[in-house]
Amino acid sequence: MHLRTLPVPALIPALVLAVASATAADITARFVDPEAPENLEIRNLGDRAINRLAVTLVNEVSVAVSKGGAEKAIDVCHLKALPLTGEILSGMPRITAIKRTSLKLRNPANSPDPAEQLALRKVESDMEKGLPPKLMVQQIDLPGGKSEWRVYRPVGILPQCVACHGPKENMSPELQARLKEHYPDDQATGYAAGQFRGLIRVTIGDAPPAPPPGAKSPAPTKKKA
């Protein structure tokens, strides 16, 4: 598979995220205009969540590399676990799932589901047409009349990502051994800086219902003396 190059502003590092996703069979997924007024709230929530994830993980991996090299970064990525229940991101209760996925997997647990495959193929199709990849908003119709919103951002290979995602022949024997230990079926090598790696996506739940007109806020609880 030919690896395509992303424009620099679209790049965020190719880091491994744990899966936090509920999949469903027989879904219908469609992409909506992220700039349409009715979709802006979903778009902005997803964008902020992905920004927080990217900054946190970049910092953690950068510290690991500075202390122990690429081998240590592999350990950090492998052990990094994101919460699967409760509040996924602090202060963002509507973010109900996060995932890193690709057509060339490092961790098979991050295999794309049907809706994510549509998103990955859409990025590839847009790039073939010369269109820069952008943030995508997807609405999924689930069985039972329910709906799910997802926001995707393309992931690219930054120069510092090449140490663990570049050609295997350029890696040290120690790094190759560490990758084989953690990811025996690794497909995520052979990249150069700037190439399309995959997607980070977040799932966004419904907003809480508005209180009925005239409803009073609950009185604050008094502390015991």
Beta strands, then each sheet from edge to edge (+ up, - down):
strand 1: 28-32
strand 2: 95-101
strand 3: 136-141
strand 4: 147-156
strand 5: 196-204
sheet 1: 1+ 3- 4+ 5- 2+
end
